[in-house]
Amino acid sequence: CFFCASGKVKRVNHKLMTFMSNFGLQQNTSVPLYRQLKDKILSDISSGKLAEGEKIPTEIELSELYNISRITVRNAVKELVAEGYLVKKQGKGTFVCLPKIERKVVHLLSFTAACDANHLPTHSVVTRREILQDYRNARQLLELESDDSVLYIQRLRIAGDAPLMLENNYYSLKRLGFLQQEDLSGSLYQLLREKYAIVPTYAGETTVEMVRADSDSAPLLKQPPGEPLFLMKTLILDSQHQPIHYGEQYIVAERYTFSF
């Protein structure tokens, strides 16, 4: 605890305040104070002292701890939020988060390639494999014949140590039924290219909208129900413009950025 300006006792996170207070800001240096504080918070995130999801002290607490203005604190926190290391949650505070994955919507880019470009290791866990008869939207987009069925495969895509995407892909059972037996923990597109000579080349119409994590997606993505998710719908075609799969992907919004 410590006393705030009003004279009332204010309770804070003793663990955070203890290790943060071990670092003093240098007043007589050319490095701005906000930059020193920013570097300190970054260092604590990198070392694991500040864990993902952990709440950092408030602006008032940091300004009193280091004897600096709230504007100085605000500038440091603002840059860390913009760079994706912190996230502000209305009415709750500021929390540590992993840097966002950036992906260009106008280019065909796999999840694995997007994470590789952002220097994050990836792996996938298959959560469902089913044969569907009645998903009309997928049947139409995949241009399935009457004697064909929809192969539905759901995978949890993990970047670093945290779930990032819940992937729902729909395939022609006649054409890609072999995926029922394949290990899909790695890159799907690499598997299709190297083993089956099927090359994902074009993206059809792609839409991105905001939805909320529900009782199905929230536990898998380790998000509270109601947290914002991107829902990206797209059709992927091969070099002959034949459909490979139709996808409906739920992506943790606070960790993902789309650029156009």
C-alpha positions in Angstrom: 0.0 0.0 0.0 1.0 3.6 -0.3 -0.7 7.0 0.3 -2.2 8.8 -2.7 -2.6 12.6 -2.9 -5.9 12.5 -1.1 -4.3 11.0 1.9 -6.2 7.7 1.5 -4.5 4.4 1.5 -4.3 3.0 -2.0 -3.7 -0.7 -2.7 -1.4 -1.7 -5.5 0.3 -4.8 -6.9 3.3 -5.2 -4.5 5.1 -7.6 -6.8 5.0 -5.1 -9.8 5.8 -2.1 -7.7 8.8 -3.8 -6.0 10.7 -4.9 -9.1 9.8 -1.8 -11.0 11.0 0.4 -8.2 14.4 -1.2 -8.4 14.9 0.7 -11.6 15.5 4.5 -11.3 15.0 6.9 -14.2 18.1 9.0 -14.9 17.3 12.7 -14.9 20.7 13.9 -16.2 20.8 12.2 -19.5 19.9 12.9 -23.1 17.4 10.0 -23.2 13.9 11.3 -22.6 12.2 10.1 -19.4 9.3 8.6 -21.3 11.7 6.6 -23.4 13.5 5.3 -20.3 10.2 4.2 -18.7 9.1 2.6 -22.0 12.4 0.7 -22.2 12.0 -0.5 -18.6 8.5 -1.9 -19.3 9.7 -3.5 -22.5 12.6 -5.1 -20.6 10.3 -6.5 -18.0 8.0 -7.9 -20.7 11.0 -9.5 -22.5 12.4 -11.0 -19.3 9.0 -12.4 -18.2 8.7 -10.2 -15.1 5.6 -8.8 -16.8 3.6 -11.8 -18.0 1.0 -11.8 -20.8 -2.3 -10.7 -19.4 -0.8 -9.0 -16.3 -2.0 -5.6 -15.4 0.6 -2.9 -15.1 0.4 0.0 -12.5 -1.8 2.9 -13.3 -0.5 6.3 -14.6 -0.8 7.8 -11.1 1.1 4.9 -9.5 3.9 5.1 -12.1 4.2 8.8 -11.9 4.5 8.7 -8.1 6.9 5.8 -8.1 9.3 7.5 -10.4 8.5 11.1 -9.6 7.6 12.0 -13.1 4.6 13.6 -14.7 1.5 11.7 -15.8 2.1 13.0 -19.3 5.5 11.4 -19.4 4.0 8.1 -18.2 1.1 8.5 -20.7 3.5 9.0 -23.7 5.5 5.8 -22.8 2.3 3.7 -22.4 0.8 5.2 -25.6 3.8 4.0 -27.7 3.7 0.6 -26.1 0.0 0.3 -26.9 0.6 1.4 -30.5 3.3 -1.2 -30.9 1.1 -4.0 -29.5 2.9 -4.7 -26.2 0.1 -3.3 -24.0 -3.6 -3.1 -24.4 -6.0 -0.8 -22.7 -9.3 -2.3 -21.5 -12.0 0.2 -20.7 -12.7 0.4 -17.0 -10.2 -2.3 -16.2 -6.7 -0.9 -16.8 -3.7 -1.6 -19.0 -2.5 -5.1 -19.6 0.5 -6.8 -21.2 -0.2 -8.5 -24.5 1.7 -10.2 -27.2 2.7 -8.1 -30.3 0.1 -8.2 -33.1 0.5 -10.3 -36.2 0.2 -8.1 -39.3 -1.3 -9.5 -42.4 -2.1 -7.9 -45.8 -5.6 -8.7 -46.9 -5.0 -8.2 -50.6 -2.4 -10.9 -50.8 -2.8 -14.7 -50.4 -0.8 -15.4 -47.3 -1.1 -18.4 -45.1 -1.3 -18.2 -41.3 2.1 -19.9 -41.0 3.7 -17.4 -43.4 2.1 -14.5 -41.6 3.5 -15.6 -38.3 6.9 -16.4 -39.8 7.0 -12.8 -41.2 6.4 -11.6 -37.6 9.1 -14.0 -36.1 6.6 -16.2 -34.2 6.7 -20.0 -34.0 3.4 -21.7 -34.9 1.7 -25.0 -34.6 -1.9 -26.3 -35.0 -4.2 -28.6 -33.2 -7.0 -30.4 -35.0 -10.2 -30.1 -32.9 -12.8 -31.4 -35.3 -13.0 -33.5 -38.6 -16.5 -34.1 -39.9 -18.3 -34.9 -43.1 -21.2 -32.6 -43.7 -24.1 -33.1 -46.1 -26.1 -29.9 -45.7 -23.8 -26.8 -45.5 -25.4 -25.1 -48.5 -23.1 -22.0 -48.5 -19.9 -24.1 -48.6 -21.4 -26.5 -51.2 -22.1 -23.6 -53.5 -18.8 -21.8 -53.1 -16.9 -25.1 -53.6 -19.0 -25.9 -56.6 -19.7 -29.4 -55.4 -21.5 -32.0 -57.5 -24.6 -33.7 -56.0 -22.7 -36.9 -55.1 -20.0 -35.0 -53.2 -19.9 -34.0 -49.5 -18.3 -31.3 -47.5 -15.2 -32.2 -45.4 -15.1 -29.9 -42.4 -11.8 -29.5 -40.5 -11.4 -27.2 -37.5 -8.0 -26.3 -36.3 -6.7 -24.2 -33.4 -3.8 -22.1 -34.7 -1.3 -21.2 -32.0 1.3 -18.4 -32.4 4.1 -18.5 -29.8 2.4 -20.0 -26.7 -1.1 -18.6 -27.1 -4.1 -19.5 -29.4 -4.6 -16.9 -32.1 -7.1 -18.3 -34.6 -9.9 -20.8 -34.7 -9.8 -22.0 -38.3 -12.9 -23.6 -39.9 -12.1 -24.9 -43.4 -14.5 -26.7 -45.7 -13.3 -28.9 -48.6 -14.6 -31.2 -51.3 -14.6 -34.7 -49.8 -14.0 -36.2 -53.3 -11.0 -34.0 -54.0 -9.4 -33.6 -50.6 -10.7 -36.5 -48.6 -7.1 -37.5 -47.9 -6.9 -34.7 -45.4 -8.9 -37.0 -43.0 -5.7 -39.0 -42.5 -3.1 -36.2 -42.7 -1.2 -34.7 -39.8 -2.3 -31.1 -39.9 -0.2 -29.7 -37.1 2.0 -27.8 -39.6 1.3 -25.7 -42.7 -1.6 -26.9 -44.8 -0.5 -25.0 -47.9 3.0 -26.5 -47.7 1.5 -30.0 -47.4 -0.7 -29.5 -50.4 2.1 -28.1 -52.5 4.8 -30.6 -51.7 2.8 -33.8 -51.3 -0.1 -33.4 -53.6 1.0 -30.7 -56.2 -2.1 -28.5 -55.3 -0.9 -25.0 -55.2 -3.0 -22.3 -53.4 -2.7 -19.4 -55.7 -5.7 -17.1 -55.6 -8.0 -15.7 -52.9 -11.6 -15.2 -53.9 -13.9 -12.6 -52.3 -12.6 -12.0 -48.8 -14.6 -10.3 -46.0 -13.6 -9.3 -42.5 -16.1 -8.4 -39.8 -16.2 -8.0 -36.0 -17.9 -10.6 -33.9 -17.8 -11.6 -30.2 -16.3 -14.7 -28.7 -19.2 -17.2 -27.9 -19.5 -20.3 -25.7 -17.8 -22.4 -28.5 -14.9 -20.2 -29.6 -14.1 -18.5 -26.2 -12.7 -21.6 -24.4 -10.6 -22.7 -27.3 -9.1 -19.3 -27.9 -8.7 -18.8 -24.1 -10.7 -15.5 -24.3 -13.5 -14.3 -22.1 -17.0 -14.6 -23.7 -17.8 -11.4 -25.4 -14.2 -10.5 -26.3 -13.9 -9.0 -29.9 -12.8 -11.4 -32.7 -12.2 -10.9 -36.4 -14.2 -13.2 -38.5 -12.5 -13.6 -41.9 -14.4 -15.5 -44.7 -12.5 -16.4 -47.8 -12.4 -18.8 -50.7 -9.0 -20.1 -51.8 -8.4 -21.3 -55.3 -5.6 -23.2 -57.0 -3.6 -22.3 -60.1 -6.4 -23.5 -62.3 -9.0 -21.4 -60.4 -10.5 -24.5 -58.9 -11.7 -24.1 -55.3 -9.5 -25.6 -52.6 -11.3 -24.6 -49.5 -13.8 -22.1 -48.1 -12.7 -20.8 -44.7 -14.3 -19.0 -41.8 -11.6 -18.0 -39.4 -12.1 -16.5 -35.9 -9.1 -14.4 -34.9 -8.2 -12.8 -31.6 -8.6 -9.1 -32.4 -6.2 -7.7 -29.9 -3.4 -9.7 -31.4 -4.0 -9.2 -35.1 -3.8 -6.3 -37.6 -5.1 -6.3 -41.2 -3.5 -3.9 -43.7 -4.9 -3.2 -47.1 
